[in-house]
Amino acid sequence: MDPQIIFVVCIFGAIAAVVYWVSRSFMGNADDKLLRSRLSDAGTNATVDKEKRSMRDEVVPMLQKIGQAAAEPFMPKTRERQSSMRKKLGYAGIYSPSAMKVMTGFKVIFLCMGLAIGYAVGKSVDNTFLGLSLGGLIGYLGPTFWLKTRVKNNQRALTLGLPDALDLMVVCVEAGLTVDSAMQRVGQELGLAHPNLSRELGIAHMETRVGLSRSEAMKNLGTRTGSPALQSLAAMLIQADRFGTSIASALRIHAESLRNSRQAAAEELAAKASVKMSFPLVLFIFPATFIVLAGPTVIQLMNSDFMK
């Protein structure tokens, strides 16, 4: 095998390992931590969490400093671009003050890595310009694609967890709790099943505790997440509070409508499946079936006396 190809494969593997380690260091796995905290002993779990926390406290600031240093010359200067990037990060559920600098820094770092890998690959195939162009483009757009995927996953997680949260809120409200207390209790109970929604409800409850009204906190919840389901919930709660209607009935009806919408979306995807399957069926399955069925007949016909 060509030594240059081996070198490129080694570089790619090393970068993939570093990216995986960085993502695990930044994001972690909240579900695994919550599940272990409930299943394991308190002493053992505290020791493990302390070791992980100390390691993370050492690694994350270093990575943030590297990203911020690399992003400093390339940070957006206008407030419009900064606001747009913060809004996208908020839709993804990332609220760290240094997230914008880290995101821009990783764009620069991955751009340099993509140029280096593209140069090595292009040199191995005798097309350096094409390798540099594709490598730089993929490296620069990689963090953007990751952010779009994170936004989509966060929106889907919020939409899927909202009907369960509304059912719990109905139980809490009918039991005598206020909407704010019900929001706090539901946020605590959904920490394991729906952590994204639990965090957003906790932020909304904290906003009400620092002095914002419930309507403003709900408006901020819909604006911050960008989720249409949460925006409709905020509008429904504001209208119910303004006109004095029953909160429990409104929540129950809204949860039922969300479930109907989710069922309709699932039926739509099921209806699209047959159309999507037609392309691989025609391109791959039918030709192979024809070859298997008609192949022996064609071979016998070619070897017959009639064709000689």
C-alpha positions in Angstrom: 0.0 0.0 0.0 1.1 3.5 -0.7 2.8 5.1 2.3 1.0 8.4 1.7 -2.4 6.6 1.9 -1.3 5.0 5.2 -0.3 8.4 6.5 -3.6 10.0 5.5 -5.6 7.2 7.1 -3.5 7.5 10.4 -4.2 11.3 10.5 -7.9 10.8 9.8 -8.1 8.2 12.6 -6.2 10.4 15.1 -8.5 13.4 14.3 -11.6 11.3 14.6 -10.5 10.0 18.0 -9.7 13.6 19.2 -13.1 14.9 18.0 -14.9 12.0 19.7 -13.0 12.6 22.9 -13.7 16.4 22.8 -17.4 15.9 22.1 -17.6 13.4 25.0 -15.7 15.9 27.2 -18.0 18.8 26.3 -21.4 17.0 26.1 -21.0 13.9 28.3 -24.0 11.7 28.6 -26.6 13.1 31.0 -28.9 10.0 30.8 -26.2 7.6 31.8 -25.2 9.9 34.7 -28.8 10.2 36.0 -29.4 6.5 35.6 -26.1 5.6 37.4 -27.0 8.0 40.2 -30.3 6.2 40.8 -28.9 2.6 40.5 -25.6 2.9 42.2 -24.7 3.5 45.9 -24.3 7.1 47.0 -20.7 6.8 48.2 -19.4 5.0 45.1 -21.3 7.4 42.8 -20.0 10.4 44.6 -16.4 9.2 44.2 -16.9 8.5 40.5 -18.6 11.8 39.9 -15.8 13.6 41.8 -13.2 12.0 39.6 -15.1 12.8 36.4 -15.7 16.3 37.6 -12.1 17.0 38.3 -11.0 15.6 34.9 -13.7 17.7 33.2 -12.8 20.8 35.1 -9.2 20.4 33.8 -10.0 19.6 30.2 -12.9 21.8 29.3 -11.3 25.2 30.3 -8.2 24.3 28.3 -10.3 23.4 25.2 -12.3 26.6 25.7 -9.2 28.7 25.8 -7.9 27.1 22.6 -11.2 27.7 20.8 -11.4 31.3 22.1 -7.8 32.1 21.1 -8.4 30.7 17.6 -11.7 32.5 17.2 -10.6 36.0 18.4 -9.6 37.3 14.9 -12.7 35.7 13.2 -15.4 36.7 15.6 -18.5 38.4 14.0 -18.2 42.2 14.5 -21.8 43.3 13.9 -24.6 42.7 16.5 -26.9 41.2 13.9 -24.5 38.3 13.2 -23.7 37.8 16.8 -27.4 37.7 17.6 -28.1 35.2 14.8 -25.3 32.9 16.1 -26.6 33.1 19.7 -30.1 32.3 18.5 -28.9 29.2 16.7 -26.9 28.1 19.8 -30.0 28.7 21.9 -32.1 26.6 19.6 -29.5 23.8 20.1 -29.8 24.1 23.9 -26.3 25.7 24.3 -26.4 28.7 26.6 -22.7 29.0 27.7 -21.4 32.6 27.4 -18.3 31.4 25.6 -20.1 29.1 23.2 -20.0 31.5 20.3 -16.3 32.0 20.6 -15.7 28.2 21.0 -17.9 27.5 17.9 -16.0 30.1 15.8 -12.7 28.7 17.1 -13.6 25.2 16.1 -14.5 26.4 12.6 -11.0 27.8 12.3 -9.3 24.7 13.7 -11.3 22.3 11.6 -10.6 24.5 8.5 -6.8 24.1 9.1 -7.2 20.4 9.7 -9.3 20.0 6.6 -6.7 21.9 4.5 -3.9 19.7 5.9 -5.8 16.4 5.2 -7.0 17.7 1.8 -3.5 18.6 0.8 -2.2 15.1 1.8 -5.0 13.4 0.0 -4.8 15.6 -3.1 -1.0 15.0 -3.3 -1.6 11.3 -3.2 -4.0 11.4 -6.1 -2.0 14.1 -8.0 -4.7 16.8 -7.6 -3.6 19.1 -4.8 -6.0 22.0 -5.6 -9.1 19.8 -5.5 -7.9 18.2 -2.2 -7.3 21.6 -0.6 -10.7 22.9 -1.8 -12.7 20.0 -0.6 -10.8 19.6 2.6 -11.1 23.2 3.6 -14.8 23.3 2.7 -15.6 20.2 4.7 -13.5 21.3 7.6 -15.2 24.7 7.7 -18.7 23.5 7.3 -18.3 20.5 9.7 -19.2 22.5 12.9 -22.1 24.2 11.1 -23.6 20.8 10.1 -23.0 19.6 13.7 -24.9 22.6 15.0 -27.8 22.0 12.6 -28.0 18.4 13.7 -27.9 19.4 17.3 -30.8 22.0 16.7 -32.9 19.3 15.0 -32.3 16.8 17.8 -33.1 19.3 20.5 -36.3 20.4 18.7 -37.4 16.8 18.3 -36.6 16.0 21.9 -38.7 19.0 23.1 -41.6 18.1 20.9 -41.7 14.4 21.9 -41.5 15.2 25.6 -44.1 17.9 25.8 -47.2 15.7 25.9 -45.9 13.8 28.9 -45.0 17.0 30.6 -48.5 18.4 30.0 -50.1 15.3 31.5 -48.0 15.7 34.6 -48.9 19.4 34.7 -52.6 18.5 34.6 -52.2 16.2 37.5 -50.2 18.8 39.5 -52.7 21.6 38.7 -55.7 19.5 39.6 -54.0 18.5 42.9 -53.9 22.2 43.9 -50.5 23.5 42.7 -50.1 26.7 40.9 -48.8 26.8 37.3 -45.3 27.9 38.5 -45.1 25.2 41.1 -46.4 22.6 38.7 -43.8 23.7 36.1 -41.0 23.3 38.7 -42.3 19.9 39.8 -42.7 18.6 36.3 -39.2 19.9 35.4 -37.8 17.9 38.3 -39.7 14.7 37.5 -38.7 14.7 33.8 -35.0 15.0 34.4 -34.4 11.4 33.5 -36.9 10.8 30.7 -36.7 14.2 28.9 -33.6 16.2 30.2 -33.9 18.9 27.5 -37.4 19.8 28.3 -36.7 19.5 32.1 -33.9 22.1 31.7 -36.1 24.5 29.7 -38.9 24.3 32.2 -36.4 24.9 35.0 -35.1 28.0 33.3 -38.6 29.3 32.8 -39.3 28.7 36.5 -36.1 30.5 37.5 -37.1 33.5 35.4 -40.4 33.8 37.3 -38.5 33.6 40.6 -36.3 36.5 39.7 -39.2 38.8 39.0 -40.5 38.1 35.5 -44.2 37.5 35.0 -45.5 34.2 33.9 -46.5 35.4 30.5 -43.0 36.9 29.9 -41.3 33.7 31.1 -43.5 31.6 28.7 -42.8 34.0 25.8 -39.1 33.7 26.6 -39.4 29.9 26.6 -40.9 29.8 23.1 -38.4 32.4 21.8 -35.4 30.8 23.4 -36.1 27.3 22.1 -37.6 28.1 18.8 -39.9 25.1 19.2 -43.4 25.6 17.6 -44.9 23.2 20.2 -43.6 25.3 23.1 -44.6 28.5 21.4 -48.1 27.3 21.1 -48.1 26.2 24.7 -46.9 29.6 25.8 -49.7 31.3 23.7 -52.3 28.9 25.2 -51.2 29.6 28.8 -51.2 33.3 28.3 -54.7 33.3 26.8 -56.0 31.0 29.5 -54.6 33.3 32.2 -56.0 36.4 30.5 -59.5 35.1 29.9 -59.8 33.1 33.2 -60.4 29.7 31.6 -59.5 26.4 33.3 -55.8 25.7 33.1 -56.2 22.0 33.6 -58.7 21.7 30.8 -56.6 23.8 28.5 -53.5 21.7 29.2 -55.4 18.4 28.7 -56.8 19.6 25.3 -53.4 20.9 24.2 -51.7 17.6 25.1 -54.3 15.7 23.1 -53.8 18.0 20.1 -50.1 17.5 20.3 -50.5 13.7 20.3 -52.8 13.9 17.3 -50.3 16.0 15.5 -47.5 13.5 16.3 -49.7 10.7 15.1 -50.4 12.5 11.9 -46.7 13.2 11.4 -46.0 9.5 11.9 -48.7 8.5 9.4 -47.3 11.0 6.9 -43.8 9.4 7.2 -45.3 5.9 6.8 -47.1 7.1 3.6 -43.9 8.5 2.2 -42.0 5.3 2.9 -43.5 3.5 -0.2 -42.5 6.3 -2.5 -39.0 6.5 -1.1 -38.6 2.7 -1.4 -39.4 2.9 -5.1 -36.0 4.4 -6.1 -33.8 1.7 -4.5 -36.3 -0.9 -5.7 -36.0 0.1 -9.3 -32.3 0.8 -9.3 -31.0 -2.2 -7.3 -33.6 -4.9 -6.5 -35.3 -5.2 -9.9 -32.1 -5.5 -12.0 -30.7 -8.1 -9.6 -34.0 -10.1 -9.8 -34.0 -9.9 -13.6 -30.4 -11.1 -13.7 -31.1 -14.1 -11.4 -34.3 -15.1 -13.3 -33.4 -14.4 -16.9 -29.6 -15.0 -16.6 -29.6 -18.8 -17.1 -32.1 -18.5 -20.0 -29.9 -16.0 -21.7 -26.8 -18.1 -21.2 -28.5 -21.2 -22.6 -29.8 -19.2 -25.5 -26.3 -17.9 -26.3 -24.8 -21.4 -26.2 -27.6 -22.9 -28.3 -27.2 -23.9 -32.0 -29.6 -21.2 -33.0 -27.2 -18.4 -31.9 -24.0 -20.1 -33.4 
